[in-house]
């Protein structure tokens, strides 16, 4: 759950570098201070989710998938 006072964490699953940069730019232009963690494909996303389940990295507040 998102906590007040800290930037939201977003897990972006996006294989296109250009599209990932576009999402980041849109967030910045909107004034967002969100932390974006990018996974390049489904396998990378699953590895990150495994790391989250293991407690190695903090869970995201939002997952955005390019499908």
C-alpha positions in Angstrom: 0.0 0.0 0.0 1.2 3.5 -0.9 2.3 5.5 2.1 1.8 9.2 2.3 4.9 11.3 2.0 6.9 8.9 -0.1 7.0 8.6 -3.9 5.0 5.8 -5.4 7.0 2.8 -6.7 6.1 1.7 -10.2 7.1 -1.5 -11.8 7.1 -0.8 -15.6 7.2 -4.0 -17.8 8.2 -2.5 -21.2 10.5 -4.0 -23.8 10.9 -0.8 -25.8 13.6 1.6 -24.4 11.9 4.5 -26.2 8.5 3.7 -24.7 9.9 3.4 -21.3 11.6 6.8 -21.6 8.3 8.2 -22.8 6.5 6.9 -19.7 9.3 8.4 -17.5 9.1 11.7 -19.3 5.3 11.8 -18.9 5.6 11.2 -15.2 8.3 13.9 -14.8 6.2 16.4 -16.8 3.2 15.7 -14.6 5.3 16.6 -11.5 5.4 13.0 -10.3 8.3 11.9 -8.1 7.5 8.3 -8.6 10.3 5.7 -8.5 10.2 3.6 -11.7 11.7 0.2 -11.8 11.8 -1.2 -15.3 11.6 -4.9 -16.3 12.4 -5.5 -20.0 10.3 -8.5 -20.5 8.1 -11.1 -18.7 11.0 -13.1 -17.5 12.6 -10.0 -16.0 9.3 -9.0 -14.4 8.9 -12.4 -12.8 12.5 -12.3 -11.5 11.7 -8.9 -9.9 8.5 -10.2 -8.5 10.4 -13.2 -7.0 12.9 -10.7 -5.4 9.9 -8.8 -4.0 8.4 -12.0 -2.6 11.8 -12.8 -1.0 11.9 -9.3 0.6 15.0 -8.3 -1.4 13.3 -5.2 -2.9 10.3 -3.2 -1.9 7.0 -4.0 -3.6 5.6 -1.6 -6.2 2.5 0.4 -5.6 1.6 0.0 -9.3 2.5 -2.4 -12.0 2.2 -1.2 -15.6 2.3 -3.9 -18.3 2.9 -3.5 -22.0 0.9 -6.4 -23.5 
